[in-house]
Amino acid sequence: LDRSLIGTGFPFKVPDLLPDYLPQLDAVLRRAAGVRRAGAAALDLCHVADGRFDGFWELWLAPWDIAAGTLIVREAGGVVTTADGGGDVRAGGSIVAGNPAIHERLVALLAALRESP
């Protein structure tokens, strides 16, 4: 992840998620070359699809926030899963997207934070 640029979105509609999100942001900032927030998950996912971002994660998204972007990333050869690595993101929620080289590492990093006390 050390040379990757990762996109994210802040859970501003669900402030109760900030205690979960901030350690994730800290961990990604410490391991990635940079983190960016465009403010729209659909745009962030398009940035993953075209290679501007190596990966993307967000804790809470509605299905309509990610439907088109998920298709675009997958059609471009990228991977989009739930935060735990599951493939069905149609219900929305927490997602991780990335190029095949980064996605699994980003999922693992975020999973390690969920498992630590």
N, CA, C and O atoms as a DFTB+ gen file, in Angstrom:
468 C
 N C O
     1  1       0.810      -1.216       0.000
     2  2       0.000       0.000       0.000
     3  2       0.845       1.269       0.000
     4  3       0.320       2.362      -0.214
     5  1       2.135       1.136       0.235
     6  2       2.962       2.314       0.463
     7  2       3.073       3.251      -0.736
     8  3       3.458       4.409      -0.571
     9  1       2.750       2.783      -1.924
    10  2       2.804       3.661      -3.098
    11  2       1.411       3.942      -3.665
    12  3       1.278       4.450      -4.779
    13  1       0.391       3.614      -2.901
    14  2      -0.976       3.720      -3.409
    15  2      -1.656       5.015      -2.966
    16  3      -1.342       5.586      -1.922
    17  1      -2.590       5.449      -3.793
    18  2      -3.447       6.587      -3.492
    19  2      -4.842       6.029      -3.256
    20  3      -5.413       5.387      -4.138
    21  1      -5.389       6.269      -2.081
    22  2      -6.650       5.667      -1.663
    23  2      -7.698       6.760      -1.474
    24  3      -7.426       7.797      -0.869
    25  1      -8.894       6.517      -1.996
    26  2     -10.019       7.421      -1.796
    27  2     -10.868       6.954      -0.631
    28  3     -10.875       5.769      -0.296
    29  1     -11.573       7.869      -0.021
    30  2     -12.468       7.526       1.077
    31  2     -13.599       8.538       1.137
    32  3     -13.593       9.550       0.436
    33  1     -14.547       8.247       1.973
    34  2     -15.638       9.170       2.251
    35  2     -15.895       9.173       3.739
    36  3     -15.780       8.133       4.388
    37  1     -16.240      10.316       4.290
    38  2     -16.500      10.427       5.716
    39  2     -17.961      10.091       5.996
    40  3     -18.837      10.470       5.220
    41  1     -18.235       9.389       7.085
    42  2     -19.626       9.027       7.401
    43  2     -20.374      10.195       8.047
    44  3     -20.807      10.105       9.196
    45  1     -20.519      11.290       7.296
    46  2     -21.121      12.497       7.870
    47  2     -22.602      12.330       8.187
    48  3     -23.128      13.040       9.045
    49  1     -23.288      11.404       7.512
    50  2     -24.709      11.183       7.796
    51  2     -24.913      10.253       8.984
    52  3     -26.011      10.172       9.536
    53  1     -23.849       9.551       9.375
    54  2     -23.924       8.603      10.486
    55  2     -22.748       8.906      11.427
    56  3     -21.777       8.150      11.455
    57  1     -22.823       9.992      12.190
    58  2     -21.685      10.389      13.027
    59  2     -21.300       9.345      14.075
    60  3     -20.175       9.364      14.574
    61  1     -22.211       8.440      14.412
    62  2     -21.873       7.380      15.365
    63  2     -20.793       6.448      14.832
    64  3     -20.190       5.701      15.602
    65  1     -20.539       6.480      13.518
    66  2     -19.493       5.640      12.932
    67  2     -18.100       6.261      13.032
    68  3     -17.114       5.589      12.728
    69  1     -17.995       7.506      13.444
    70  2     -16.677       8.155      13.520
    71  2     -15.683       7.403      14.404
    72  3     -14.512       7.319      14.035
    73  1     -16.088       6.850      15.553
    74  2     -15.116       6.091      16.344
    75  2     -14.563       4.862      15.607
    76  3     -13.447       4.426      15.891
    77  1     -15.320       4.311      14.678
    78  2     -14.823       3.206      13.853
    79  2     -13.992       3.724      12.687
    80  3     -12.990       3.113      12.314
    81  1     -14.404       4.842      12.115
    82  2     -13.761       5.369      10.917
    83  2     -12.387       5.977      11.190
    84  3     -11.451       5.746      10.424
    85  1     -12.253       6.740      12.254
    86  2     -11.004       7.465      12.490
    87  2      -9.790       6.548      12.632
    88  3      -8.738       6.878      12.085
    89  1      -9.874       5.406      13.339
    90  2      -8.719       4.493      13.357
    91  2      -8.409       3.923      11.968
    92  3      -7.248       3.677      11.643
    93  1      -9.440       3.715      11.157
    94  2      -9.206       3.232       9.794
    95  2      -8.469       4.292       8.984
    96  3      -7.504       3.983       8.284
    97  1      -8.917       5.528       9.077
    98  2      -8.250       6.617       8.367
    99  2      -6.793       6.729       8.813
   100  3      -5.899       6.890       7.983
   101  1      -6.557       6.644      10.108
   102  2      -5.198       6.711      10.636
   103  2      -4.335       5.590      10.061
   104  3      -3.210       5.835       9.627
   105  1      -4.849       4.374      10.057
   106  2      -4.081       3.227       9.556
   107  2      -3.772       3.359       8.070
   108  3      -2.658       3.067       7.637
   109  1      -4.749       3.797       7.295
   110  2      -4.526       3.945       5.854
   111  2      -3.544       5.090       5.591
   112  3      -2.663       4.963       4.741
   113  1      -3.688       6.192       6.302
   114  2      -2.756       7.317       6.136
   115  2      -1.315       6.909       6.430
   116  3      -0.385       7.385       5.778
   117  1      -1.132       6.028       7.412
   118  2       0.217       5.590       7.787
   119  2       0.830       4.624       6.774
   120  3       2.052       4.477       6.724
   121  1      -0.003       3.965       5.968
   122  2       0.503       2.941       5.058
   123  2       0.464       3.330       3.583
   124  3       1.235       2.803       2.781
   125  1      -0.416       4.233       3.229
   126  2      -0.574       4.606       1.819
   127  2       0.233       5.867       1.507
   128  3       0.661       6.588       2.409
   129  1       0.427       6.113       0.230
   130  2       1.110       7.338      -0.193
   131  2       0.227       8.560       0.031
   132  3       0.733       9.665       0.225
   133  1      -1.096       8.366       0.006
   134  2      -2.005       9.478       0.220
   135  2      -3.442       9.020       0.273
   136  3      -3.779       7.932      -0.193
   137  1      -4.288       9.858       0.845
   138  2      -5.725       9.604       0.943
   139  2      -6.439      10.843       0.423
   140  3      -6.058      11.968       0.746
   141  1      -7.467      10.633      -0.377
   142  2      -8.238      11.737      -0.952
   143  2      -9.729      11.525      -0.695
   144  3     -10.200      10.395      -0.575
   145  1     -10.456      12.633      -0.614
   146  2     -11.912      12.590      -0.488
   147  2     -12.503      13.524      -1.530
   148  3     -12.326      14.741      -1.461
   149  1     -13.200      12.949      -2.486
   150  2     -13.844      13.750      -3.527
   151  2     -15.228      14.214      -3.087
   152  3     -15.713      15.244      -3.555
   153  1     -15.863      13.470      -2.201
   154  2     -17.174      13.862      -1.715
   155  2     -18.335      13.137      -2.359
   156  3     -19.488      13.376      -1.999
   157  1     -18.055      12.255      -3.306
   158  2     -19.106      11.472      -3.962
   159  2     -18.561      10.080      -4.250
   160  3     -17.586       9.927      -4.984
   161  1     -19.193       9.073      -3.670
   162  2     -18.712       7.702      -3.852
   163  2     -18.687       7.304      -5.323
   164  3     -17.776       6.598      -5.756
   165  1     -19.669       7.745      -6.089
   166  2     -19.691       7.396      -7.516
   167  2     -18.443       7.925      -8.218
   168  3     -17.856       7.231      -9.048
   169  1     -18.039       9.141      -7.892
   170  2     -16.830       9.716      -8.476
   171  2     -15.587       8.978      -7.988
   172  3     -14.690       8.683      -8.778
   173  1     -15.529       8.681      -6.694
   174  2     -14.391       7.934      -6.148
   175  2     -14.240       6.583      -6.841
   176  3     -13.127       6.174      -7.170
   177  1     -15.344       5.899      -7.059
   178  2     -15.291       4.597      -7.728
   179  2     -14.842       4.743      -9.176
   180  3     -14.115       3.891      -9.687
   181  1     -15.262       5.806      -9.837
   182  2     -14.766       6.054     -11.202
   183  2     -13.265       6.328     -11.196
   184  3     -12.560       5.937     -12.126
   185  1     -12.778       6.992     -10.160
   186  2     -11.333       7.217     -10.035
   187  2     -10.588       5.891      -9.858
   188  3      -9.472       5.739     -10.356
   189  1     -11.188       4.944      -9.162
   190  2     -10.582       3.606      -9.051
   191  2     -10.583       2.941     -10.421
   192  3      -9.580       2.363     -10.837
   193  1     -11.704       3.024     -11.115
   194  2     -11.824       2.368     -12.424
   195  2     -10.809       2.895     -13.427
   196  3     -10.266       2.125     -14.220
   197  1     -10.545       4.198     -13.403
   198  2      -9.614       4.744     -14.397
   199  2      -8.174       4.829     -13.901
   200  3      -7.300       5.330     -14.609
   201  1      -7.926       4.344     -12.691
   202  2      -6.558       4.265     -12.191
   203  2      -6.054       5.488     -11.456
   204  3      -4.897       5.512     -11.037
   205  1      -6.880       6.502     -11.287
   206  2      -6.447       7.674     -10.511
   207  2      -6.268       7.311      -9.041
   208  3      -5.337       7.775      -8.383
   209  1      -7.175       6.470      -8.534
   210  2      -7.059       5.919      -7.181
   211  2      -6.732       4.443      -7.314
   212  3      -7.216       3.768      -8.223
   213  1      -5.907       3.949      -6.401
   214  2      -5.622       2.517      -6.360
   215  2      -6.691       1.771      -5.573
   216  3      -6.913       0.581      -5.796
   217  1      -7.348       2.464      -4.659
   218  2      -8.382       1.838      -3.850
   219  2      -9.316       2.875      -3.265
   220  3      -9.095       4.080      -3.384
   221  1     -10.371       2.376      -2.625
   222  2     -11.391       3.230      -2.016
   223  2     -12.088       2.428      -0.938
   224  3     -12.303       1.226      -1.097
   225  1     -12.450       3.089       0.173
   226  2     -13.307       2.463       1.167
   227  2     -14.199       3.517       1.796
   228  3     -13.846       4.692       1.893
   229  1     -15.360       3.056       2.218
   230  2     -16.267       3.925       2.961
   231  2     -17.138       3.047       3.833
   232  3     -17.472       1.921       3.464
   233  1     -17.509       3.574       5.004
   234  2     -18.216       2.765       5.991
   235  2     -19.708       2.622       5.752
   236  3     -20.268       1.566       6.047
   237  1     -20.353       3.612       5.245
   238  2     -21.802       3.485       5.079
   239  2     -22.227       4.192       3.812
   240  3     -22.048       5.400       3.652
   241  1     -22.794       3.404       2.916
   242  2     -23.292       3.964       1.655
   243  2     -24.625       3.324       1.316
   244  3     -24.847       2.147       1.600
   245  1     -25.502       4.091       0.717
   246  2     -26.773       3.561       0.231
   247  2     -26.529       2.844      -1.097
   248  3     -25.558       3.143      -1.793
   249  1     -27.399       1.904      -1.451
   250  2     -27.211       1.174      -2.712
   251  2     -27.093       2.091      -3.925
   252  3     -26.305       1.818      -4.831
   253  1     -27.863       3.169      -3.955
   254  2     -27.822       4.071      -5.113
   255  2     -26.520       4.876      -5.169
   256  3     -26.176       5.429      -6.213
   257  1     -25.802       4.941      -4.054
   258  2     -24.510       5.631      -4.051
   259  2     -23.427       4.841      -4.776
   260  3     -22.456       5.414      -5.268
   261  1     -23.598       3.522      -4.838
   262  2     -22.513       2.672      -5.341
   263  2     -22.872       1.823      -6.550
   264  3     -21.990       1.194      -7.135
   265  1     -24.134       1.788      -6.938
   266  2     -24.556       0.868      -8.007
   267  2     -23.784       1.093      -9.304
   268  3     -23.166       0.163      -9.823
   269  1     -23.811       2.294      -9.824
   270  2     -23.136       2.563     -11.101
   271  2     -21.623       2.442     -10.965
   272  3     -20.969       1.846     -11.821
   273  1     -21.064       3.006      -9.892
   274  2     -19.623       2.958      -9.694
   275  2     -19.090       1.550      -9.542
   276  3     -18.001       1.237     -10.025
   277  1     -19.858       0.692      -8.868
   278  2     -19.449      -0.708      -8.718
   279  2     -19.348      -1.376     -10.079
   280  3     -18.369      -2.065     -10.364
   281  1     -20.345      -1.180     -10.911
   282  2     -20.323      -1.755     -12.258
   283  2     -19.130      -1.231     -13.055
   284  3     -18.449      -1.998     -13.735
   285  1     -18.882       0.053     -12.971
   286  2     -17.776       0.654     -13.727
   287  2     -16.434       0.089     -13.269
   288  3     -15.587      -0.238     -14.101
   289  1     -16.229      -0.031     -11.955
   290  2     -14.970      -0.599     -11.447
   291  2     -14.807      -2.036     -11.911
   292  3     -13.739      -2.420     -12.387
   293  1     -15.856      -2.830     -11.775
   294  2     -15.760      -4.245     -12.162
   295  2     -15.534      -4.401     -13.660
   296  3     -14.763      -5.264     -14.079
   297  1     -16.187      -3.588     -14.466
   298  2     -15.983      -3.656     -15.917
   299  2     -14.560      -3.249     -16.301
   300  3     -14.038      -3.700     -17.320
   301  1     -13.938      -2.406     -15.494
   302  2     -12.562      -1.974     -15.756
   303  2     -11.533      -2.972     -15.231
   304  3     -10.331      -2.772     -15.404
   305  1     -12.002      -4.052     -14.586
   306  2     -11.088      -5.071     -14.078
   307  2     -10.766      -4.946     -12.603
   308  3      -9.932      -5.690     -12.087
   309  1     -11.414      -4.016     -11.917
   310  2     -11.193      -3.843     -10.486
   311  2     -12.097      -4.733      -9.663
   312  3     -12.907      -5.492     -10.195
   313  1     -11.944      -4.625      -8.358
   314  2     -12.680      -5.459      -7.409
   315  2     -13.453      -4.540      -6.470
   316  3     -12.916      -3.546      -5.982
   317  1     -14.717      -4.877      -6.220
   318  2     -15.540      -4.160      -5.246
   319  2     -16.210      -5.198      -4.371
   320  3     -16.871      -6.108      -4.873
   321  1     -16.041      -5.065      -3.050
   322  2     -16.657      -5.998      -2.110
   323  2     -17.202      -5.224      -0.917
   324  3     -17.011      -4.015      -0.787
   325  1     -17.881      -5.960      -0.061
   326  2     -18.216      -5.404       1.236
   327  2     -16.917      -5.265       2.024
   328  3     -15.881      -5.778       1.603
   329  1     -16.963      -4.588       3.146
   330  2     -15.748      -4.361       3.929
   331  2     -15.115      -5.659       4.409
   332  3     -13.905      -5.717       4.627
   333  1     -15.926      -6.704       4.577
   334  2     -15.365      -7.989       5.017
   335  2     -14.950      -8.880       3.851
   336  3     -14.585     -10.037       4.059
   337  1     -15.002      -8.360       2.639
   338  2     -14.551      -9.111       1.471
   339  2     -15.641      -9.851       0.727
   340  3     -15.356     -10.526      -0.262
   341  1     -16.895      -9.744       1.176
   342  2     -18.003     -10.390       0.480
   343  2     -18.305      -9.692      -0.838
   344  3     -18.116      -8.483      -0.969
   345  1     -18.772     -10.459      -1.808
   346  2     -18.950      -9.914      -3.147
   347  2     -20.246      -9.179      -3.417
   348  3     -20.328      -8.430      -4.391
   349  1     -21.263      -9.369      -2.586
   350  2     -22.570      -8.775      -2.868
   351  2     -22.705      -7.423      -2.171
   352  3     -22.934      -7.359      -0.963
   353  1     -22.564      -6.361      -2.927
   354  2     -22.642      -5.010      -2.361
   355  2     -23.971      -4.328      -2.688
   356  3     -24.138      -3.136      -2.427
   357  1     -24.916      -5.082      -3.257
   358  2     -26.166      -4.465      -3.724
   359  2     -26.965      -3.800      -2.617
   360  3     -27.720      -2.868      -2.890
   361  1     -26.823      -4.246      -1.383
   362  2     -27.577      -3.658      -0.282
   363  2     -26.933      -2.381       0.247
   364  3     -27.510      -1.700       1.094
   365  1     -25.747      -2.058      -0.245
   366  2     -25.037      -0.896       0.276
   367  2     -24.291      -1.255       1.547
   368  3     -23.991      -2.424       1.789
   369  1     -23.994      -0.261       2.351
   370  2     -23.230      -0.490       3.574
   371  2     -21.781      -0.104       3.375
   372  3     -21.472       0.826       2.630
   373  1     -20.898      -0.819       4.042
   374  2     -19.467      -0.543       3.960
   375  2     -18.868      -1.275       2.777
   376  3     -19.124      -2.464       2.585
   377  1     -18.067      -0.571       1.978
   378  2     -17.462      -1.204       0.808
   379  2     -15.972      -0.895       0.724
   380  3     -15.474       0.082       1.283
   381  1     -15.289      -1.773       0.000
   382  2     -13.882      -1.590      -0.343
   383  2     -13.759      -1.867      -1.833
   384  3     -14.282      -2.867      -2.326
   385  1     -13.079      -1.000      -2.542
   386  2     -12.848      -1.182      -3.976
   387  2     -11.369      -0.976      -4.245
   388  3     -10.675      -0.278      -3.506
   389  1     -10.905      -1.592      -5.309
   390  2      -9.511      -1.373      -5.655
   391  2      -9.085      -2.141      -6.872
   392  3      -9.820      -2.972      -7.405
   393  1      -7.869      -1.843      -7.302
   394  2      -7.305      -2.665      -8.355
   395  2      -6.960      -4.012      -7.725
   396  3      -6.838      -4.099      -6.503
   397  1      -6.800      -5.062      -8.525
   398  2      -6.570      -6.389      -7.949
   399  2      -5.335      -6.470      -7.047
   400  3      -5.307      -7.295      -6.134
   401  1      -4.332      -5.652      -7.273
   402  2      -3.118      -5.701      -6.452
   403  2      -3.319      -5.086      -5.069
   404  3      -2.635      -5.476      -4.122
   405  1      -4.225      -4.151      -4.937
   406  2      -4.409      -3.404      -3.690
   407  2      -5.608      -3.887      -2.883
   408  3      -5.565      -3.876      -1.653
   409  1      -6.660      -4.305      -3.543
   410  2      -7.925      -4.585      -2.869
   411  2      -7.775      -5.513      -1.673
   412  3      -8.225      -5.183      -0.576
   413  1      -7.156      -6.655      -1.868
   414  2      -7.045      -7.645      -0.789
   415  2      -6.262      -7.077       0.403
   416  3      -6.608      -7.341       1.554
   417  1      -5.233      -6.317       0.133
   418  2      -4.444      -5.723       1.225
   419  2      -5.244      -4.674       1.987
   420  3      -5.121      -4.562       3.207
   421  1      -6.057      -3.912       1.278
   422  2      -6.884      -2.908       1.945
   423  2      -7.956      -3.581       2.803
   424  3      -8.210      -3.146       3.926
   425  1      -8.580      -4.628       2.288
   426  2      -9.562      -5.386       3.077
   427  2      -8.900      -5.948       4.332
   428  3      -9.466      -5.858       5.422
   429  1      -7.705      -6.527       4.189
   430  2      -7.000      -7.121       5.331
   431  2      -6.642      -6.070       6.378
   432  3      -6.782      -6.316       7.576
   433  1      -6.186      -4.916       5.940
   434  2      -5.844      -3.841       6.870
   435  2      -7.067      -3.410       7.671
   436  3      -6.992      -3.263       8.890
   437  1      -8.176      -3.211       6.998
   438  2      -9.396      -2.776       7.679
   439  2      -9.947      -3.872       8.584
   440  3     -10.476      -3.579       9.656
   441  1      -9.829      -5.131       8.165
   442  2     -10.292      -6.254       8.984
   443  2      -9.475      -6.359      10.266
   444  3     -10.026      -6.634      11.332
   445  1      -8.173      -6.144      10.171
   446  2      -7.319      -6.212      11.361
   447  2      -7.741      -5.175      12.397
   448  3      -7.653      -5.426      13.599
   449  1      -8.191      -4.034      11.943
   450  2      -8.656      -3.000      12.871
   451  2      -9.964      -3.396      13.539
   452  3     -10.181      -3.089      14.711
   453  1     -10.835      -4.073      12.804
   454  2     -12.101      -4.527      13.394
   455  2     -11.853      -5.601      14.440
   456  3     -12.603      -5.706      15.411
   457  1     -10.804      -6.401      14.253
   458  2     -10.517      -7.512      15.160
   459  2      -9.727      -7.083      16.383
   460  3      -9.739      -7.788      17.392
   461  1      -9.039      -5.945      16.326
   462  2      -8.230      -5.513      17.469
   463  2      -9.117      -4.829      18.504
   464  3     -10.115      -4.197      18.158
   465  1      -8.742      -4.962      19.784
   466  2      -9.573      -4.358      20.849
   467  2      -9.495      -2.848      20.873
   468  3     -10.136      -2.210      21.709
